Amino acid sequence: MNSRNYLLKHLSSEQVSECILGQPSPALAQHVQDCPMCQAELGNFREALGEFRGAVRAWSNDQAKAALDIPAPVSQPRSIASHQLAWAVLIAVVCVIASFIMPRHGAENAAASDAVLLNQVDAQVSRTAPTSLEPLMKLVVQE
């Protein structure tokens, strides 16, 4: 081994990733060729990746087969489907009618409460004396 290989010692996780991805630097590639421990580590990692790839493919194939084995849903009789459609239409009609009725009641209540408030304000403004001075006003004789 030359002196440059001693500087690298063994591969770090980043360097292993570079080698797995096929993008090692020339010095890193030379170290892997010269170091049997790093060659073995890369071999073990590649073997583990291969086993993982095989397991994923097997699982994927099993899932695809299981999806093909699922029986098709049984269609409902026409009468049940027509009853469900009738109920859905009825509910939609009730919701539309309710949307027209509800805001009108709210507007009528708001107009009535506005009128009551306006009458109270009018009564307060038209007084000749504040409420706190009314007992004194009774003492004064008005002509």
Buried (B, 14 or more C-beta within 10 A) or exposed (E): EEEEBEEBEEBEEEBBEBBEEEEBEEEBEBBBEBBEEBBEBBEEBEEEEEEEEEEEEEEEEEEEEEEEEEEEEEEEEEEEEEEEEEEEEEEEEEEEEEEEEEEEEEEEEEEEEEEEEEEEEEEEEEEEEEEEEEEEEEEEEEE
